[in-house]
């Protein structure tokens, strides 16, 4: 997948990037899920498209949109961005990016103790994702001596791992924890998932109730031409013929 650092060379998905950003601006109380076939570019749309635009606080350069940036994103360049893949232990995968933001050394035993404690308490229902957000804001203020972020964006990549890799009890708790906090105004959430797992999502009651579907179809020929030709132009290269 292309990442934020590749955004200058990310072409062909400007309209889809704009669609996702506009949907995110109006998705209060919902989890946006990008659905598409394997390899179609869902992760690239999020990372090189949406996240890059939010961090620049500007629409994609070649997108045909009105110039007004959504007011809800007026400080998006200062947001706290977190990315995870559910893996075998999705609740653990949820906590880990927060602890990296807390800036503990990787070999600090306190980090391992905190990780274990938060995971156990989330699984047992003793704390919530809101508590983790509160703790992160406190960490910014008290330990890092920085202003708290205006908002958080959580991107769950390869969401189908919930249904093919995750331990069942953790999967259920992960879905409940995420669904419980979709209305928190501080938190914006995105997920990408393979289209053939829509049926599994439909059986996942907590997530299905709060999800909002965005289709990511394959690139068409005009878009593919941009994918190939525009990066070449930026590097002052040219093709022998237009074909």
C-alpha positions as CSV (number, residue, x, y, z in Angstrom):
1,X,0.0,0.0,0.0
2,X,1.1,3.6,-0.6
3,X,1.5,5.6,2.6
4,X,1.4,9.2,3.5
5,X,5.0,9.7,2.4
6,X,4.0,8.6,-1.1
7,X,1.2,11.2,-1.4
8,X,3.0,13.3,-3.9
9,X,2.9,10.4,-6.3
10,X,-0.6,9.2,-5.5
11,X,-2.9,9.7,-8.5
12,X,-6.2,8.3,-9.8
13,X,-8.0,8.3,-6.5
14,X,-8.7,12.0,-6.0
15,X,-12.5,11.6,-6.2
16,X,-12.6,8.7,-3.8
17,X,-10.3,10.5,-1.4
18,X,-12.7,13.5,-1.5
19,X,-15.7,11.2,-1.0
20,X,-14.2,9.6,2.1
21,X,-13.2,13.0,3.6
22,X,-16.7,14.4,3.1
23,X,-18.2,11.3,4.6
24,X,-15.9,11.4,7.5
25,X,-17.0,15.0,8.1
26,X,-20.6,13.9,8.5
27,X,-20.0,10.5,10.1
28,X,-20.8,11.4,13.7
29,X,-21.8,8.2,15.5
30,X,-20.7,6.0,12.6
31,X,-17.7,3.9,11.6
32,X,-16.7,4.4,8.0
33,X,-15.7,1.1,6.3
34,X,-14.1,1.1,2.9
35,X,-15.0,-2.1,1.0
36,X,-13.2,-3.4,-2.0
37,X,-11.5,-6.5,-3.5
38,X,-8.1,-7.5,-2.3
39,X,-5.4,-5.3,-3.8
40,X,-7.8,-2.7,-5.1
41,X,-6.1,0.1,-3.1
42,X,-8.3,0.6,0.0
43,X,-5.3,1.2,2.3
44,X,-3.7,3.5,-0.2
45,X,-6.8,5.6,-0.4
46,X,-6.8,6.0,3.4
47,X,-3.0,6.5,3.9
48,X,-1.8,8.3,0.8
49,X,-5.1,10.0,0.2
50,X,-7.2,10.7,3.3
51,X,-4.6,10.8,6.1
52,X,-2.2,12.8,3.9
53,X,-4.9,15.4,3.2
54,X,-5.9,15.7,6.8
55,X,-2.3,16.2,7.9
56,X,-1.9,18.8,5.2
57,X,-5.3,20.2,6.1
58,X,-6.1,20.6,2.4
59,X,-8.0,18.7,-0.4
60,X,-5.9,16.6,-2.8
61,X,-4.2,19.1,-5.2
62,X,-5.9,17.9,-8.4
63,X,-9.3,17.2,-6.9
64,X,-12.3,19.0,-8.4
65,X,-14.0,20.2,-5.2
66,X,-15.1,23.5,-3.6
67,X,-12.3,25.2,-1.8
68,X,-13.8,25.2,1.6
69,X,-12.2,22.8,4.0
70,X,-14.7,21.2,6.4
71,X,-14.9,23.2,9.6
72,X,-14.9,19.9,11.6
73,X,-11.3,19.4,10.3
74,X,-10.1,23.0,10.9
75,X,-7.2,21.7,13.1
76,X,-6.7,18.3,11.5
77,X,-3.0,18.7,11.0
78,X,-2.7,18.7,14.8
79,X,-4.7,15.5,15.3
80,X,-3.3,12.3,16.9
81,X,-3.3,9.7,14.1
82,X,-3.3,6.0,15.1
83,X,-3.2,2.9,12.8
84,X,-3.6,-0.7,13.7
85,X,-4.2,-4.1,12.1
86,X,-6.4,-6.4,14.3
87,X,-4.2,-9.5,14.1
88,X,-4.7,-12.4,16.5
89,X,-5.3,-10.1,19.5
90,X,-7.3,-7.1,18.3
91,X,-7.7,-5.5,21.8
92,X,-4.0,-5.6,22.3
93,X,-3.6,-4.2,18.8
94,X,-5.9,-1.3,19.8
95,X,-4.0,-0.4,22.9
96,X,-0.4,-0.6,21.4
97,X,-0.5,2.5,19.2
98,X,-1.8,4.6,22.1
99,X,1.2,3.5,24.2
100,X,3.6,4.5,21.4
101,X,2.1,7.9,21.5
102,X,2.8,8.0,25.3
103,X,6.5,7.8,24.3
104,X,7.6,5.0,26.6
105,X,10.9,3.4,25.6
106,X,10.3,0.1,23.9
107,X,12.4,-1.8,26.5
108,X,10.8,0.1,29.5
109,X,9.1,-2.6,31.6
110,X,6.4,-0.1,32.6
111,X,5.3,0.0,29.0
112,X,4.7,-3.8,29.0
113,X,2.9,-3.6,32.4
114,X,0.6,-0.8,31.2
115,X,-0.1,-2.7,27.9
116,X,-1.1,-5.8,29.8
117,X,-3.2,-3.9,32.3
118,X,-5.1,-1.9,29.7
119,X,-5.7,-5.0,27.5
120,X,-7.0,-7.0,30.5
121,X,-9.3,-4.2,31.7
122,X,-10.7,-3.5,28.3
123,X,-11.5,-7.2,27.8
124,X,-13.1,-7.4,31.2
125,X,-15.1,-4.3,30.6
126,X,-13.5,-2.4,33.5
127,X,-12.3,0.5,31.3
128,X,-13.5,1.8,27.9
129,X,-11.9,3.3,24.8
130,X,-13.0,6.7,26.2
131,X,-10.8,6.1,29.3
132,X,-7.9,5.4,26.9
133,X,-8.5,8.7,25.2
134,X,-8.7,10.5,28.5
135,X,-5.4,8.9,29.6
136,X,-3.7,9.9,26.4
137,X,-4.8,13.5,26.8
138,X,-3.5,13.5,30.4
139,X,-0.2,12.0,29.1
140,X,0.2,14.9,26.7
141,X,-0.5,17.4,29.4
142,X,1.4,16.0,32.4
143,X,4.3,13.9,31.0
144,X,4.9,15.2,27.5
145,X,4.1,18.9,28.4
146,X,2.3,19.4,25.1
147,X,-1.2,20.6,24.2
148,X,-3.7,17.8,23.9
149,X,-4.6,16.9,20.3
150,X,-7.8,18.5,19.1
151,X,-9.0,15.1,18.0
152,X,-8.0,11.5,17.3
153,X,-8.2,9.5,14.1
154,X,-8.1,5.7,14.4
155,X,-7.6,3.7,11.2
156,X,-8.2,0.0,11.4
157,X,-6.4,-1.6,8.4
158,X,-7.3,-5.1,7.0
159,X,-10.5,-5.3,9.1
160,X,-11.1,-8.8,7.7
161,X,-8.5,-10.0,10.2
162,X,-11.2,-9.8,12.8
163,X,-12.9,-12.7,11.2
164,X,-10.0,-14.9,10.1
165,X,-7.2,-14.3,12.6
166,X,-8.6,-12.9,15.8
167,X,-9.3,-14.9,19.0
168,X,-13.1,-15.0,19.3
169,X,-13.5,-13.4,22.7
170,X,-11.1,-10.6,21.9
171,X,-12.9,-10.1,18.6
172,X,-16.3,-9.7,20.3
173,X,-14.9,-7.3,22.9
174,X,-13.0,-5.3,20.2
175,X,-16.3,-4.8,18.3
176,X,-18.1,-3.7,21.4
177,X,-15.3,-1.4,22.5
178,X,-15.2,0.3,19.1
179,X,-19.0,0.5,18.7
180,X,-19.4,2.0,22.2
181,X,-17.3,5.1,21.3
182,X,-18.4,6.0,17.8
183,X,-20.3,9.0,19.2
184,X,-17.3,10.5,21.0
185,X,-16.7,13.8,19.3
186,X,-13.0,13.5,19.8
187,X,-12.7,10.3,17.9
188,X,-12.9,9.8,14.1
189,X,-12.6,6.2,12.9
190,X,-12.0,4.5,9.5
191,X,-11.7,0.8,8.6
192,X,-10.9,-1.0,5.4
193,X,-12.2,-4.5,4.7
194,X,-12.3,-6.9,1.8
195,X,-15.7,-7.1,0.1
196,X,-16.0,-10.8,0.5
197,X,-16.2,-10.3,4.3
198,X,-19.4,-8.2,4.2
199,X,-21.3,-11.3,5.3
200,X,-19.1,-11.6,8.4
201,X,-19.6,-7.9,9.2
202,X,-23.4,-8.4,9.0
203,X,-23.1,-11.1,11.7
204,X,-21.0,-8.8,13.9
205,X,-23.9,-7.0,15.5
206,X,-22.1,-4.2,17.3
207,X,-20.0,-3.1,14.3
208,X,-22.7,-3.6,11.8
209,X,-25.1,-1.4,13.7
210,X,-22.7,1.6,13.5
211,X,-21.0,1.1,10.2
212,X,-21.3,3.2,7.1
213,X,-20.2,1.5,3.8
214,X,-18.0,3.2,1.2
215,X,-17.3,1.1,-2.0
216,X,-13.8,1.3,-3.5
217,X,-14.1,-0.1,-7.1
218,X,-11.2,-1.1,-9.3
219,X,-9.4,1.7,-11.1
220,X,-10.8,2.4,-14.5
221,X,-8.7,3.1,-17.6
222,X,-8.5,6.9,-17.3
223,X,-7.5,6.6,-13.7
224,X,-4.9,3.9,-14.5
225,X,-3.4,6.3,-17.1
226,X,-3.0,8.9,-14.4
227,X,-1.4,6.3,-12.1
228,X,1.2,5.5,-14.7
229,X,1.8,8.8,-16.4
230,X,1.6,11.5,-13.6
231,X,4.4,10.3,-11.4
232,X,6.6,10.0,-14.6
233,X,5.8,13.6,-15.4
234,X,6.8,14.7,-11.9
235,X,10.2,13.0,-12.5
236,X,10.6,14.7,-15.9
237,X,10.2,11.4,-17.7
238,X,8.1,10.9,-20.8
239,X,6.7,8.0,-22.8
240,X,7.6,7.4,-26.4
241,X,3.9,7.4,-27.4
242,X,0.6,8.3,-25.7
243,X,-0.3,4.7,-25.7
